[in-house]
Amino acid sequence: MSKFFQQVKSIANFADHVDITGTIEGIKKSIDFKGPNVWILAFAVIVASVGLNVNSTPVIIGAMLISPLMGPIIGTGLAVGINDSMLLKRALKNLGIMVLISILASTLFFAISPLSLDEPTELLARTRPTIYDVFIAFFGGLAGIVEGSRKEKGTVIAGVAIATALMPPLCTAGYGIANLNIAYFAGAIYLFFINSLFIALATFIIVRYLRFPLVKFEDPVKQRRVRRMISIVTVLMILPSVYTGVIVIRENTFNVSAKQFVNENKTIDNSYIYDYKINHTGRSSTLELSIAGEQLNEGQRERLYSSLEKFGIGRNHLVIKENATIDPLDEGGVVKSIFERNDLEIQKREEMLRQMEAELNAIKSREIPYRQIAEEILAQHPGLTFFSIARGASINLSDFNSSDKIMVMAKWKEPISESELKKLEQWLAVRLGEKSVIIIQVE
């Protein structure tokens, strides 16, 4: 067993593949915000803003790849890991400048952009951070620093840049400012800080694990204060993400249950659900049904409530709207309800046709090819003079249980022996794919 663990340890060990000096120098160079990095950041901001504005995932991915924001964040983790206060100040200063420029540039872009999206899914995805974003940032950061410390560099950094998504939240924050949407701004900034903090934390852990050379603090009290502050900030950043993660799971569960409920209750006697809407507000979620046809009575409403509770949703979360029934001026709703009704009727008829076709095929499959069977038996026993075959049942008179049987009556010029009759029964059972065949020889 110890040999096995030694082998696993040798496989998992990556300390021998690390260039500590080269890693520190490389990270320090990536921290500085000057020269090419200024222009690259400007380009990345515009690309990400355009991608969010047109709801294009590939464009946003491109912005993540070219963004230089990762440098100061990893630099922050390195500085804390090696106790380098000067490097920490430099990294935080450059990160602050990058963040400020990114937000200002994206705010200006969205303020002058003429495009407006009805469902900006890419923007919305950056406004509600959850605990899962913490996991992505942390493990992405681990992958990033492990890759960055290797002697032979690979393509992992590009994947980390896409997974942790630093630039889009900043551009979403700019969108929130440009459109005076505080919720968008707060959610996006929170997501950016989650990503930044846990990438830096992952860097700190790997730096300490690999035992990078430490820079001693001149003041031990200040060193302890910095570590305590980092721990407190980390915990404070995690707690809201756990809460939002629980909210997202609850809302997703409600959405799935609500859709299953609607699909099962499309028609209610002479009424039917032609549209539905799910609303999430704070801790409460509601399902709003739009019903056309005859107005629901109390019994029908109670059936809906009972079905709803079967899917784990309380009746106080259901809102029933019957405007299409009582408002003749709602032309859009009426037209939509007509089409919905027609679709439901077509679906019912198609389902009925499929069932009838299946039943017909089942009946056909049980049909006996009477003439063919008679010809085949006559070929085996030329003396056959009379032949009758039918599908029937044998009834047990003690308990009146029945069993399917093929009943045959046959007559030959010269009666055949019992053994030949038994062979003929076995052959006919195989020929028809039936378990029980009885041949009665008529004298």
N, C-alpha and C positions, 0 to 999 in steps of 0.2 A: 504493500500500500504506500509506504514512504517513497518507494521508487517511482510509483505512479504520480504522486504529488510533486516530486522533484521534476519529473518530465513536464507536467502541466506548468510548473513555475518557470521552467526554462523557455517554454513556448510563449507564455504570457508576458515574460519580462521584455521590456523595451528600453531599459536604461542603457544597455550597451549600444543602442542605435542613436543615442542623443548627442548633439553637439551643443553643449551648454554655452560656451563662449559665443559661437556663431548665432545661437538663438537670441541671446541677450542683445547682441549688436543689431540683429535684424529687427527685433521689436522696437528698439530705440529709434532706428531710422524710420520705421513706419508711423511713429508717433507725431513727427513734425508735420505741421500744416503749412506748407509753403511750396512754391514751385509747382510741379506737376499735380500734387495732391489738391491744390486749390481748384485747378481747372477740372480735374476728374470729379471732385465733389459737385461742382456746378453742373457738369454734364449729367451726373447721376441724379441730381435733384430734378432736373427738367425731364429726364427720361421717366423717372418714377412718377412724377406728377401727371405726365401725359398718359402713362399706363393706367393710373388710377382714374383719370378723367374719362378715358374711353373704355374702362373696365377690361383691360387686356392683361391677362396673366403673363404671357411671354414677355411683354415689354417690362412689366414689373420685375420679373426674374432677371432681365438684363440689367436693370438698375441696381439690383442687389449685388450682382457680380462685379460691377465696376466701382461700387461705392468704397471709399477709403476709410469708412468709419470704424472698421474692425481694429485698425492699428492702435489708436489711443485707448480703446477699451481693454484690449489684451495688455497694453502697456500699463494700465492701471492695476490689473491683476498681478503683473510681474513686479511692479513697484512695491505693492503691499507684501508680496511673497518674499522679496529680498530685503525688505525694510529700507528701501531707498526713497526718502521723503522728497528729495529734489525731483526724482523721476516721476513720483506721484503727482506733484504739483504741475509738472510740465504736461503730463498726460491728461490730467483733468482740465487744465487750461485749454489745450488744443481741442479736447472733446467738446468743451463748452462753446468754443468758437464755431466748431463744425455744426453743432446742434442749432445754434442761433442762426447761422447763415442758411442752413437747410430749411428751417421753419419760415424765415423771412422770405426766401426765394419761392418756396411753395405757396405761401400766402399770397404773394404778388401774382403768381401764375394763376391760381384759382380765382383771384379777384377779377382778372381780365379775361379769363377763359369764357367763351360763349356757350360751351357745352354744359348740359344739365342732364343727369341720369335719373330715371325713375327708380331703378333698383341698383344702386352702386354697391354691388356685392363685395368687390375688392376693398372698397373703403370701409364698409361695415365690418369686414373680417378683422380690421385692425382697431376696432373700437371697444371690444369686449374681451380683454385678456382673461385667461383662466389658468388654473394650476398646470394645465397641459403645456401652456407657453413657457412656464417655469422649467418643466422637464426638457422641452426642446432647446431652450437657451442653455441650460446647464450641460446636457450631454453633447449638444453641438459645440459648446465651448471646450469641453474635454477633448473632443475630436480635433478641434482647431489647434489647441496648444500642443497636443501630442504630435500632430502633423508638422506644426511649425518648429518643433524642437528636433525633428529627425535630421539626420545627415543628408539623406536623399529625399528631396521634396517631391510630393505627389500632387494630386488634384483634389485632396480632401477639403482644402480651404474654400474652394469654389462651392462645394456642397454645403459647407457650414454657413457661408454667406447667404445662400438661398434659404436654408432651413431657419436660421435665426432672424432674418428679415429686419434689418436695422433701418434702412432708408424709408420703406413705405410708411411705417408709423409716423415718422417725422413729417412726411408730406401730407398724411392724413390730418395731423395736428394743424398744419398750415391750411388745409381745407376747412377745418373747424373754425379757425380764426376768420378766414375770408367769408364764411357763411354765418358767422356769429352763432355757431353751434357748440356750446360748451361741453356737451356730452361727448361729441366726437373728439374734441381737443383733449379732454381729460383722459378718455379711454386710450387714445393713441399715445399720448405722452407716458401714461402708465405702462403700456406695452413696451415702449422703447426703453424705459428705465428697468423693467423686468429683464429684458434681453441683455442690456448692458451689464447689469449687476451680476447676473448669473454666468455670463461669459467671463467676466472678471473673476468671479468666485471660482469657476472651474480652472481658470489659469492659475490662480493662487494655489489651489490644491495640488495641481501637477507640479508647479514650481517647487513647492515644499516637499512633495514626494520624491522628486528627482534631486533634491538637496542642492539647489542652485546656491552659489556663495552669497552669504548675507552681508548687507551693509548695516553696520551697527548704528542704532539711534544714539545721538549724543545724550538725549534725555530719556531714561527708561520709563518714567512716568508718562511721557508723551506717547511712547510706543504702546503702552498698555491702553491708553485712552483711545488711540487710533483703532486698535483691535476691537475694543469694546464697542466703539461707534459702528464699525463695520458689521459686527454681529447683530446689533440692534436694528440697523437699516435693513439687513438681510431678512430678519424675522418680520419686520413691518411690511416689507415688499411682498412677502409670501402670503400673509394673511388675507388681504383683499382678493388675491388671485384664487385662493381656495374657495372663498365665498362665491365669486363669479363662476367658478367651475361647477359648483353645486347647482347654481341657478341654470347654467347651460344644460346640464344633465336633466334637471327637472323639466325644463321647457322641451327638450328633445323627446323625453318620455311622453309628455302631454301631446305633442304633435303626432307621434306615432299612434297613440291610443285614439286620438280624435279622428284621424284619417281612417283607421280601421272601423270605428263606429259609423262614420258617414258611409263608407262602402257597404256596410251590412244593412244600413237603414235608408237606402236610396229612395225606396217607395214606402209610403205609409197609407195603405188602402188606396183611396182615390186622390191622394196628395203625394208629393215627392220633393226631395231636396234638390234644388237646381244650382245652389251655390253655398259655399260656407267660408268662414273667415276665422282664423285663430289670432287672438290678441293676447300679448304678454305685457302686463303693466306691473312693475315692481314684483311683489311676491305672488300676485294673482294672475291666473290665465283663464281665458274664457273662449268658448267655442260658439260662434254665431252662425245659426242656420237660416238660410233663406228658403222658404217653402212655398211652392205653388200648388194649385189645385183646390180641393175643398178645404174649408177651415177645419183645423184639428179639434176634436172633442176631448174631453177630459181623459177618457180611456186611452186614446191614441197618444196623448201627451205623456200619460203615465207609462205606456209601453216604451216610449223614447227614453224617459228617465231611467227605467229599469235596465234597458240595454246600455245606457251610458255608464251606469254604475258597474255593469259587468266588465267594462274596460278600465275600471279604476278611476273614473272621473265623477266627482260629486255633481248632483243636480243643480247646485247653485253656480256651477261653471258653464251652464248651458243657457244661451239666449236664442229664443225662437222668434223669427221675423216672418210674418205672413203677408207682407206688403203686396206681393204679386197677386194675392187672392182678393184683397179688399181695395186695392188702388188701381182702377182701370186706366188712369192717366200715365202709369209707369210703363210706357211703351217698350223701353229697353228690357225691363224685367220680364214683361209678358212674352216678347219675342224670344228672349233667351230661354224662358221656361218652356215655350213650345218646342224649340229645338231639343232641349234636354229631355222633354217627354217623348218626343219622337225617337231620340237615341235609345231611351230606355225600352220603348216598345220594340224597336228593331232588335235590341240585344235579347229581349225576352223571346221573340219569335225565332231568332237564330239559335238560341239555346234549346228551344222546343224542337226545332228541326233536327238539331244534332242528337237529341235524345231519341226522337222517332227513328232517325237513320240508324242509330246504334241498336235499337230494339228490332228494326227490320232485318239488320245484318245478323243479329242473334237468331231470329226465326229462320232466316235462310240457311244459316249454318247447320240447323238441326233438321232441315228437310232431307228426306230419304230419296235417293235416286232410284225410284221403283223399277223402271224399265231396265236400267243398267244392271241392277242386282239380279233381276229375273233372267236376263240374258247370260250373265256370268254363271249362275247356278245351273241353267239349262246346258251350258257348255260342259260343266263338270258332270252332270247327271242327265243325259239325253232323255231319259224316261220320264222326265217331269211333265205332268199333264195339268196341274193346277198350282197356282202360287198366289198368296196374299200376304202382305206385310204392312204393319202399322206400328206406330209408337203408342205405347200404353203404360199402364201402371199396375203394379201388383200390390194388393191391399192385405195387410196382416189383420185378420179379424179380431185378434186378441187385444190389440192396442190401436188398431186402425191407422197405423203408420203405413205410408206408401213408398214405393221405390220405382223409379223409371225402368221400363223394360221394352225391348223390341220384340213384338209378337209376330210369328210367322206361321202360316198354315200352308202346307204343301202336300201334293199327292203325286205319286209315281205309278207307272204301269205295274211295276214290280216293287213292293215296299223295300226300302233300303234298311240295312242293319243299324242297330243302336250305335255301334262304334262310328259308322259313317255319318250318322245323324249328329253325333257329338262333335266330330271333326268339322262338319258343316257349320254348326253353331259357333265353334271357336273361330273359324275363318270369317264368318259374317260379323262377329264381334270386332275382330281386328279391322275388317274392311270398313265398317261404319264408325269405328272409334268409340264403341259403346262397351260398357262393362258387362251388361246382362242381355243375352239374346236367347229366346226360347223358340224352338221350332217344333210344331206339332204336326205329326205325320197323319194325314187323313187316309182312312182305309177306303 
